[in-house]
Amino acid sequence: MGTKNKTRLPIVSLGTETFTFGKYQGCTVDEVIMENAGYIMWLQGEHIVHFSQEILDRAEQLEPDQHRDYMLDNYAGYGDNF
C-alpha cells in the first residue's frame, strides 16, 4: 500500500491568500471562513493546509454559529431533537 503525500501550504494572513483547489477555488481565506469555517478546521485537521493561528482562532469562533444556523435552516420543523 502506498503512502499518500500531502503538501501543507502555508497561509500567512486573512484575506490575502486565494484557494487554488477544492470547492472554494478562487475564494479568499476570509471569504471561506465567513461561508464555512468548518472547512478551514477540516483542512487543518487533515494536514492539507497549515493555517496561521489568527485564521484558526477566527474559524473556531465562527464555526459553532454557522453549524447552528445550518441546523435551523435545514432541520427546523423536524422536532425538538437538536
N, C-alpha and C positions, 0 to 999 in steps of 0.2 A: 504494500500500500504506500503510495507516495505522500509526501508531506506538502501541505498547502503553504505556499509562501504568500504572506500578506504584507503589503507595503504600508507602513504607517506614515501618513502625510502630516507634516507639522502645519498647524493652523495657528497663526500668531494672535490675531485680534478680531473682534467683532466687526462684521460688515465689510471687511476688506478682501476676504477670500471668497471665491466662487467655486461651487461644486462642479467638478468636471465629469461626474459619474452619477449613476443611480437615478432614482425618481425625482430628485431635486436638482438635476443637472442644469447649470446656468443660473441658479439662485445663490444669493449670498448666504453666508452662515447666519447672519442676523435674520434674514427672511425665513430660513428654515427653523430657527429657534422659535420665532413668532408663530409659525404654522404648525410645527410638530417637534417640540422639544424632546420627546421620547426618541425620535430618530437620532438625534445628537448623542443621547445617552447610549443607545444601542450600538452606534458606530464605535464609540469609545470602548464599550464593554467587549465588543468583538475584536478589538485591536485593529480595526480597519483604518481609523484616523486617530491621531493624537491631537486633542484639543487643549488649548490653554485653560488654566484654572478659571479664568474670568468667564470663558464660554461655558464651562461645565457648571459653574455656580449659577449662571443665568438660566441655563436649561433646567437645572434641578428646581429652581424657584418656580418656573412656569409649568413644568410637567404635570403636577397634581391638578391644577386648574384646568388644563387642556383635557386631561382624562375625564374629569368631572363633567365638563361641557360636552364632550363626545358622548358620554353615557346619557346625559339628559337629552341631547339632540336625537339620539338613535334608539333609546330604550324607554323614553317617557311613556307612561300608559301601560307598561307591562307588569305593573305591580310595584310593591314597595320593597323589593328584594335587594336593592343596592343602595 
